[in-house]
Amino acid sequence: MFFQRLRGVFSNDLSIDLGTANTLIYARGQGIVLDEPSVVAIRQDREGGMKSVAAVGDEAKMMLGRTPQNITAIRPLKNGVIADFTVTEKMLQYFIHKVHESRIIRPSPRVLVCVPCGSTQVERRAIKESAAGAGAREVYLIEEPMAAAIGAGLPVDEPRGSMVLDIGGGTSEVAVVSLNGIVYSNSVRTGGDRFDEAIINYVRRNYGTLIGEATAERIKHAIGSAYPGEKKQEIEVKGRNLAEGIPRSFVLNSNEILEALQEPLAGITGAVKTALEQTPPELGADVAERGIVLTGGGALLRGLDRLIEEETGLPVLVADDPLTCVARGGGRALEMIDERGGLDLFSTE
Amino acid sequence: MRVVETPPGREGPGSQLRAKRQERGLDLAEVAAQLHLTSAVIQQLERDDYEGLGHVFAIGYLRNYARLLRLDPEPYVELYRTQVQNVPTPVPRPARPQKRRPPLLPLSGLFLFLLVGIMGLWYVWSVPSPSPKEASSLDFSGDAPPAEPASSVPVERQEPAHSGAASPPVLLSSEPALVSMEPEPPPPSSSVPSGGVLESPPPTPAEPQVSTESSVEPGPTPEPEQPASPPEVVLEFSGPCWVDLRDSSRKFKRFGEMKAGDRLVLKGTPPYSILLGNAAVVRMTIGGEPFDLSQKTRGNVAKFTLNPTR
């Protein structure tokens, strides 16, 4: 206990956005210090032999879908919650060490981790224990939409409703925030990963060709859009033709991807509409007056703001630097703990 | 209500947008309806009065407004930031914290210094007959302590040094066959620009006379340096384009989408592997000369390998 406190003196407070696709770490006073994919490559040389970590983060992501038999690259988080406890712990350990590199003493920081608002007690406990196992001295949890709202710069402490839609890798969270608290929140298990899956399925159905997750993600980044744009964009991709069994290349355009993404996008707009229905009228009026703020990597999908604007008839804005909103908001919340013991922000376990 | 005072000659983003709107002949109510905002809010924006809106919303509205008028929203957002928010430019992702190093730096520096000192002493003792040249090579190894090849260089260099050649410290290539070809007049045949400076070749110990000659005449030495700096390859983007650029040494890599107005200079060693997702918006020049991408383009995607030295 004493040693842990001593080690804490040499560590920074961290806010971790433990996402399905990417993990971001914000260190107090330094900003975003780490932004890596949540992927771990595990090596097991013999059957029943010792498992060891071969790579974490960017390096491991490159291995995804390209590993030999003795290595497995896995994503330890699914739908925003932990799917593989030990691997998540190892990954967090690696990331915490990475932001404290050049230290002799093992770091033991205070850590704030963001959790999806739809996660259960069991899932929250798993995240808490995994962070503690990775060396954290104290672990706080905050609900993701709250962190996203703070990070986007919304006036969360005012008696005024603000709606935030955070589209992450595994989940999309929509919440109405007022007076430092969440009035309504909902989480749907539709996010960037579902977009990739939809693209894979579309290509298989229409081109009879199988593409991998990495290729699907590349297509999404390059030409993915949620609303028809002015220009048609194209990309050349390669995949294995199911009939011939041979890799073939073909050209996809942005309109086809738009068609492919219809189903997951409908899930997100549906969640926003439900949230607007369930919001108390006063707060609903505030939201209608000022608009919905988009955060998370999904907000970078072209035309998503237009789509939600058309569907709801409300103004929709994309926050500045949407990818880092949650981590930055968590960092701000950590500062609030010291300023005024802002514990009302945090979810109990 | 507080109206932001704008410096003379520079209008606020809102009034600039109003001018653009009037140029297009758009009605205020029409704009308000399309942006799903009230006319009052639009009027407030156009007056550059952002009181009570909050920075997030003001920026968001300006961005949407500019996009509605088919303008690039970034200049207006930038203007808002400098004039209203008084933030020079947002730094969304500060670089990795380099400044946190100091606590360990003095210690590791001392350790490194000691290590270098011990290695230096060991080197001095292990050489049987110290001569002035060796002293200079010792300095050389002291200059770059962490690099391993540096410490191995003086050992290999010992023999030519004994032969009496007063040559400056050179970087040796590990292939004697390739090196022995180089003194001949047409050197660019073996153009292996490895980033480092290829100077006069190291002589084989069997013929010390050649070594003195090659090290004395400085004439041919600048020649092999020419291919070390390939012509500059510049890519200019006039629209969004997804790119994947790599060089052969895998040191330079660019992967992702470029925006309109971006300019990219290829670094690293040629040949480069180039992939442009939207080749129509890319203008490529090699050493100032425009390069025709249309031959390499198929379905608006250009993928090819480029060696600008040819």
HADDOCK unambig.tbl for C-alpha pairs under 7 A between the chains (distance, minus, plus):
assign (segid A and resid 30 and name CA) (segid B and resid 97 and name CA) 6.78 0.50 0.50
assign (segid A and resid 31 and name CA) (segid B and resid 93 and name CA) 6.91 0.50 0.50
assign (segid A and resid 31 and name CA) (segid B and resid 94 and name CA) 6.20 0.50 0.50
assign (segid A and resid 32 and name CA) (segid B and resid 93 and name CA) 5.84 0.50 0.50
assign (segid A and resid 32 and name CA) (segid B and resid 94 and name CA) 6.49 0.50 0.50
assign (segid A and resid 33 and name CA) (segid B and resid 96 and name CA) 5.45 0.50 0.50
assign (segid A and resid 33 and name CA) (segid B and resid 97 and name CA) 6.85 0.50 0.50
assign (segid A and resid 102 and name CA) (segid B and resid 101 and name CA) 6.61 0.50 0.50
assign (segid A and resid 102 and name CA) (segid B and resid 104 and name CA) 6.82 0.50 0.50
assign (segid A and resid 153 and name CA) (segid B and resid 56 and name CA) 6.22 0.50 0.50
assign (segid A and resid 154 and name CA) (segid B and resid 56 and name CA) 6.80 0.50 0.50
assign (segid A and resid 222 and name CA) (segid B and resid 242 and name CA) 5.86 0.50 0.50
assign (segid A and resid 222 and name CA) (segid B and resid 257 and name CA) 6.80 0.50 0.50
assign (segid A and resid 235 and name CA) (segid B and resid 277 and name CA) 5.98 0.50 0.50
assign (segid A and resid 235 and name CA) (segid B and resid 301 and name CA) 6.69 0.50 0.50
assign (segid A and resid 236 and name CA) (segid B and resid 301 and name CA) 6.84 0.50 0.50
assign (segid A and resid 313 and name CA) (segid B and resid 36 and name CA) 6.26 0.50 0.50
assign (segid A and resid 314 and name CA) (segid B and resid 36 and name CA) 5.51 0.50 0.50
assign (segid A and resid 315 and name CA) (segid B and resid 35 and name CA) 6.20 0.50 0.50
assign (segid A and resid 315 and name CA) (segid B and resid 36 and name CA) 5.30 0.50 0.50
assign (segid A and resid 315 and name CA) (segid B and resid 37 and name CA) 6.64 0.50 0.50
assign (segid A and resid 317 and name CA) (segid B and resid 60 and name CA) 4.99 0.50 0.50
assign (segid A and resid 318 and name CA) (segid B and resid 60 and name CA) 6.65 0.50 0.50
assign (segid A and resid 319 and name CA) (segid B and resid 56 and name CA) 6.83 0.50 0.50
assign (segid A and resid 321 and name CA) (segid B and resid 92 and name CA) 6.43 0.50 0.50
